[in-house]
Amino acid sequence: MALCRSSPKHPGPTQPCQTLPQPLTSRSCLPTGCCQPRRTHGGCTWRHICISATVLLVLAATVVFLAVPSVNRFCTASNNRTGFLCDDSVTCIPASQVCDRVSSCRNGEDEQEKLCGDLPRSLPGYLVFRCSNPVYWVYADQRCNGMNDCGDCSDEMGSLAACPPCGSAWWSCSPVLYEFCSCVPRRLCRDGVQHCLSWSDEYVCRP
């Protein structure tokens, strides 16, 4: 222990010297319970420097992530149907083959959890058609396919669907069965079964 001599102005016996404690703001506590001055750099502790560097790295990673454009998988499948482009950038499968539990793309990207985990919200908007009752939906390639997929023909008739007139493979009439909306397949013409209210499929239409 160091000995402190008396001041000339205040003579007296020699006494043990006491060390003044460091300010709390410049001390760090060790596991032993002793406190020592922290190492500082430019007024900041090394801990603060490390935290600042980590925050900068996270921000940089976020900027890079946001700068990467999302993959556009829209494509046109056979018969001019809305499609989904596979990773090979060549294979285009119809929208209704996405999330059907059958891998149509070579790497199975059409059945991934991030795409199929919460149908239809997890699907890109271009793959989905909302029926007149928004609770129901169908795949975009089922719109204007001649079949009553929505159940109320909103995917075949009206402003939502905006379908063209019946194609050459269809016969325009008021169908008997709810399966069809405003057209019936010509292959059903003159098959001995009434498919149009007017019977035109049996007396006028030709396959």
C-alpha positions in Angstrom: 0.0 0.0 0.0 1.4 3.4 -1.0 2.2 6.0 1.8 1.2 9.6 1.4 3.4 12.3 2.9 2.0 15.3 4.8 1.5 18.5 2.9 4.0 21.2 3.9 1.2 23.4 4.9 -0.4 20.7 7.0 2.3 18.7 8.7 1.3 15.5 10.2 2.1 11.7 10.3 2.4 9.7 7.1 -0.9 8.0 6.2 -1.9 5.2 3.7 -2.8 6.7 0.3 -6.4 6.1 -0.9 -7.2 5.7 -4.6 -10.1 7.7 -5.8 -12.7 5.6 -7.7 -13.1 6.1 -11.5 -16.4 7.6 -12.8 -19.0 5.0 -13.4 -19.3 6.0 -17.0 -15.7 5.0 -17.7 -15.6 1.7 -15.8 -16.6 -1.8 -16.8 -17.3 -4.6 -14.3 -15.4 -7.8 -14.7 -16.6 -11.3 -13.6 -14.6 -11.0 -10.4 -16.6 -8.0 -9.3 -13.7 -5.5 -9.8 -14.2 -2.5 -12.0 -11.6 -1.2 -14.5 -11.8 1.7 -16.9 -13.2 0.8 -20.3 -11.2 1.2 -23.5 -12.7 3.9 -25.5 -12.2 5.1 -29.1 -13.2 8.6 -30.0 -15.5 8.9 -27.0 -17.4 5.6 -27.8 -17.0 2.2 -26.2 -16.0 -0.8 -28.3 -19.4 -2.2 -27.6 -21.1 0.8 -29.2 -18.9 0.5 -32.2 -19.8 -3.2 -32.7 -23.5 -2.5 -32.4 -23.3 0.4 -34.9 -21.4 -1.9 -37.4 -24.0 -4.6 -37.0 -26.9 -2.1 -37.7 -25.1 -0.9 -40.8 -24.6 -4.4 -42.1 -28.3 -5.2 -41.6 -29.4 -2.0 -43.4 -27.0 -2.8 -46.3 -28.4 -6.4 -46.6 -32.0 -5.0 -46.6 -31.2 -2.5 -49.3 -29.6 -5.3 -51.5 -32.6 -7.5 -50.9 -35.1 -4.8 -51.9 -33.0 -4.0 -55.0 -33.3 -7.5 -56.4 -36.3 -7.6 -58.7 -38.9 -10.4 -58.1 -39.0 -13.1 -60.8 -41.8 -12.5 -63.3 -43.3 -16.0 -64.1 -46.2 -14.8 -66.2 -46.3 -16.6 -69.6 -48.9 -17.7 -72.2 -49.5 -21.5 -72.3 -51.1 -23.5 -75.1 -54.5 -22.3 -76.5 -53.5 -18.8 -75.3 -54.1 -19.6 -71.7 -52.5 -17.8 -68.7 -49.5 -19.7 -67.6 -46.7 -20.1 -65.0 -43.1 -20.0 -66.2 -40.8 -22.6 -64.7 -37.2 -22.0 -63.6 -35.8 -23.2 -66.9 -37.4 -20.0 -68.5 -38.8 -22.3 -71.3 -41.5 -24.5 -69.8 -44.9 -22.7 -69.5 -47.6 -24.6 -67.7 -51.3 -23.6 -67.5 -52.2 -21.7 -64.3 -54.5 -24.5 -63.2 -51.5 -26.8 -62.9 -49.9 -24.7 -60.2 -50.4 -26.1 -56.7 -52.3 -29.2 -57.9 -50.0 -31.5 -55.9 -48.3 -32.7 -59.1 -44.9 -31.2 -60.0 -45.3 -30.0 -63.6 -42.0 -28.0 -63.5 -38.7 -30.0 -63.4 -37.6 -28.6 -60.1 -41.1 -28.6 -58.5 -41.2 -24.8 -58.2 -44.9 -24.9 -59.1 -45.6 -26.8 -55.8 -43.4 -24.9 -53.4 -44.8 -24.0 -49.9 -44.3 -20.3 -50.4 -46.5 -20.5 -53.5 -49.1 -22.9 -52.3 -49.2 -22.4 -48.5 -52.2 -20.0 -48.3 -54.3 -20.3 -51.5 -55.2 -18.1 -53.2 -53.4 -15.3 -51.2 -50.0 -16.9 -51.7 -50.5 -17.0 -55.5 -49.5 -14.2 -57.9 -52.5 -12.2 -58.8 -52.3 -13.0 -62.5 -52.9 -16.7 -61.7 -56.3 -16.0 -59.9 -59.7 -15.0 -61.1 -62.3 -13.9 -58.5 -65.9 -14.9 -59.1 -68.8 -12.5 -58.7 -68.9 -13.8 -55.1 -65.4 -12.9 -53.9 -65.4 -15.9 -51.6 -64.9 -18.1 -54.6 -62.1 -18.1 -57.1 -60.8 -20.1 -60.0 -57.4 -20.2 -61.8 -57.0 -17.5 -64.5 -56.9 -20.1 -67.3 -60.4 -21.3 -66.3 -61.9 -18.0 -67.2 -63.6 -18.1 -70.6 -62.9 -21.8 -71.1 -66.6 -22.5 -71.8 -67.2 -24.3 -68.5 -69.1 -23.0 -65.4 -66.2 -23.1 -63.0 -67.5 -20.4 -60.6 -70.9 -22.0 -60.4 -72.7 -18.8 -61.3 -71.2 -18.4 -64.8 -69.4 -15.2 -63.7 -66.2 -16.7 -65.1 -67.8 -17.0 -68.6 -70.4 -14.1 -68.7 -70.5 -10.5 -67.7 -68.0 -7.7 -67.3 -65.7 -9.5 -64.9 -64.9 -12.2 -67.3 -65.1 -10.1 -70.5 -65.1 -13.3 -72.6 -65.2 -13.2 -76.4 -68.1 -14.9 -78.3 -68.1 -18.7 -78.5 -65.2 -20.0 -80.6 -65.4 -22.3 -83.6 -65.4 -25.3 -81.3 -68.5 -24.2 -79.5 -72.2 -23.7 -80.3 -73.9 -20.6 -78.9 -77.2 -21.2 -77.1 -78.8 -21.3 -73.6 -77.6 -24.5 -72.2 -79.8 -27.0 -70.3 -77.0 -28.1 -67.9 -75.3 -25.8 -65.4 -72.0 -27.3 -66.6 -72.1 -24.8 -69.5 -73.0 -21.1 -69.5 -73.6 -19.6 -73.0 -72.0 -22.1 -75.3 -71.9 -25.9 -75.6 -69.1 -27.9 -77.3 -69.9 -28.8 -80.9 -68.8 -32.3 -80.2 -72.2 -32.7 -78.4 -74.2 -31.5 -81.3 -76.6 -34.2 -82.7 -75.7 -36.7 -80.1 -79.3 -37.5 -79.4 -79.2 -35.6 -76.0 -80.7 -32.1 -75.5 -78.0 -29.6 -74.4 -79.7 -26.3 -75.5 -83.1 -25.1 -74.3 -84.0 -24.5 -78.0 -82.9 -28.0 -79.1 -80.7 -26.2 -81.6 -77.8 -28.5 -80.7 -79.8 -31.4 -82.2 -81.5 -29.7 -85.2 -79.2 -26.8 -86.3 -75.7 -27.3 -84.9 -73.3 -29.6 -86.7 -70.2 -31.1 -85.0 
